[in-house]
């Protein structure tokens, strides 16, 4: 019964937009982007490393990823790096497991 009550409370807080959830800065442990400050993402570089809050990439050529971890999940946690900031696009090399940030449109 206790587990159900805790689950219901968590769902209500999430659904109502209650942002009382602790958000961590760069290097903080996370399960999802919800655990990180708004400008950060939740990512791990390898399968063996734990998730950490990281800065979204804003430099052309910088490592990035669009692959969610665990693979196929709906969690906003990534493996191989963070997605790029909105002005850039992550060009994935799926064989390598990560990509590089590229300009969305050529200059």
C-alpha positions, 0 to 999 in steps of 0.5 A: 500500500505504501508503494502505491501511495508514493507512486500516486504522489509522484505522478501527481507532482509530475503531472502538475508541473511541481518542480520541487524535484532536486535538479543537479548541476554538471557532474551530478548523478541523474536518471533522466534530464528531469534530474538536471538543471534545465540547460543540461542533459543526462548522459553517459559516455559508455555503457559502464559509466553512470549517468551524469548531468552534462552541458549540451554541446554548442560547438561544431565538431563536438561529440554528441548523441541522440541515442537514448539509454537504456536503448529504446527507452523513453527516458531522456538520458543519452549514451555517447554524449548530450544532444547538440543545442538547438542551433546545431544538429547531431550527425550520428555515426551509429557504428561508433555509438556517437556523433558530432555536432554540425550546423543545421544549414550550411552557411 
